[in-house]
Amino acid sequence: MSTNIGLWIDHKQAVIVTLTNEPNETNETNKQSSSQQIDSHVESQPRREGDSPLKGAFETQTVHADDSHQREMTGHLNHYYDDVIKQVQNAGSILLFGPGEAKEELKKRFEGHHHAGHIVGMQTADKMTEKQIVAKVRDYFIKH
């Protein structure tokens, strides 16, 4: 039984679609799919302290310095990427896609965990519904 995974990812969430090829009694292959979401819980914009971010005058002391915010965000993203890698580490093949930089960052993280060889494709893709993600993963692995 082989497992193919499609992984749509951005900095806010990852959608993991798992396709398994299970032979049936007539030796035909049935493709079974399941999907799972992982939220990053990463805040991309710094917030001012206080009752409401819209109340009061803007003061530089109420927002963290860019470098400390960036280090904090990078630490959260690395934890998020490690959670994603744990979920897909047993895959035979991984299609990695999504908007922005997250897919490249995750690929580098995969290389650190020695799983980069499992990535068979990387594509840029915009926001998608879960059904669209499942369909894209199915189409990719049927064609390849």
C-alpha positions in Angstrom: 0.0 0.0 0.0 1.5 3.4 -1.0 0.6 6.7 0.5 0.5 9.9 -1.4 0.0 13.2 0.3 -1.0 16.6 -1.0 -0.1 19.5 1.3 -1.5 23.0 0.8 0.2 25.4 3.2 0.4 29.0 4.1 1.4 30.8 7.3 -2.0 30.4 8.9 -2.9 26.8 8.2 -2.0 23.6 6.4 -4.5 21.2 4.7 -3.1 17.7 4.4 -4.8 15.3 2.0 -3.8 11.7 2.3 -4.5 9.3 -0.7 -3.9 5.6 -0.1 -3.9 3.0 -2.8 -5.6 -0.1 -1.5 -5.9 -3.1 -3.7 -9.4 -4.7 -3.6 -10.4 -8.4 -4.1 -10.2 -8.0 -7.9 -6.6 -6.5 -7.8 -7.9 -3.1 -8.8 -6.7 -0.1 -6.9 -9.1 2.0 -4.9 -8.0 5.5 -4.0 -9.1 6.4 -0.5 -8.7 10.0 0.7 -8.8 11.8 4.0 -8.0 15.4 4.9 -6.9 17.1 8.0 -6.2 20.8 8.9 -3.5 22.2 11.1 -3.7 25.8 12.3 -0.5 27.7 13.0 -1.8 30.1 15.6 0.8 32.5 14.3 0.0 36.2 14.5 1.5 38.0 11.5 1.0 41.6 12.6 2.1 43.0 16.0 -0.7 44.3 18.2 -0.7 47.2 20.6 -1.2 46.5 24.2 -4.4 47.8 25.8 -8.1 47.4 25.7 -8.5 47.6 21.9 -6.0 47.9 19.1 -8.1 50.8 17.7 -8.3 52.9 20.9 -5.6 55.4 22.0 -2.7 57.1 20.3 -0.2 55.0 18.6 3.0 54.8 20.5 6.2 52.9 19.6 6.4 51.4 23.1 3.1 49.6 22.7 4.4 47.5 19.7 7.3 45.0 19.9 10.4 45.8 17.9 10.4 44.3 14.5 13.4 42.0 15.2 11.9 40.5 18.4 8.6 40.1 16.7 10.3 38.4 13.7 12.2 36.0 16.0 9.0 35.1 17.9 7.1 34.6 14.6 9.9 32.4 13.2 9.9 30.3 16.4 6.2 29.8 16.1 6.4 28.9 12.4 9.2 26.4 13.1 7.0 24.7 15.7 4.1 24.7 13.2 6.2 23.3 10.4 7.5 20.5 12.7 3.9 19.6 13.6 3.1 19.4 9.9 6.2 17.2 9.2 5.1 14.8 12.0 1.8 14.3 10.2 3.3 13.5 6.8 6.6 11.8 7.7 5.5 8.4 6.6 4.3 9.5 3.2 5.7 7.8 0.1 5.2 11.0 -2.0 4.3 14.6 -1.1 2.9 17.3 -3.4 3.6 20.6 -1.7 1.6 23.6 -2.9 0.1 26.9 -1.7 0.5 30.7 -1.9 3.5 32.7 -0.6 6.7 31.6 1.1 5.4 28.9 3.5 5.9 26.0 1.0 9.6 27.0 0.5 10.1 27.4 4.2 8.6 24.0 4.9 10.7 22.4 2.2 13.9 23.8 3.9 12.5 22.4 7.2 11.9 19.0 5.5 15.6 19.0 4.4 16.6 19.5 8.0 14.6 16.4 8.9 16.0 14.4 6.0 12.5 14.0 4.4 13.0 16.3 1.4 13.3 13.3 -1.0 9.7 12.5 -0.5 8.6 15.8 -2.1 7.8 15.0 -5.7 6.3 18.4 -6.7 6.0 22.0 -5.7 3.4 24.3 -7.1 2.1 27.8 -6.5 -1.6 27.8 -5.7 -4.0 30.5 -4.5 -6.5 30.1 -1.6 -8.6 26.9 -2.2 -11.5 25.2 -0.6 -10.9 21.8 1.0 -12.8 20.1 -1.9 -10.6 21.9 -4.4 -7.5 20.8 -2.6 -8.6 17.2 -2.6 -9.4 17.4 -6.3 -6.0 18.9 -7.1 -4.2 16.2 -5.1 -6.2 13.4 -6.8 -5.6 14.9 -10.3 -1.9 15.3 -9.6 -1.3 11.8 -8.5 -3.5 10.2 -11.2 -1.4 12.1 -13.9 1.9 11.3 -12.3 
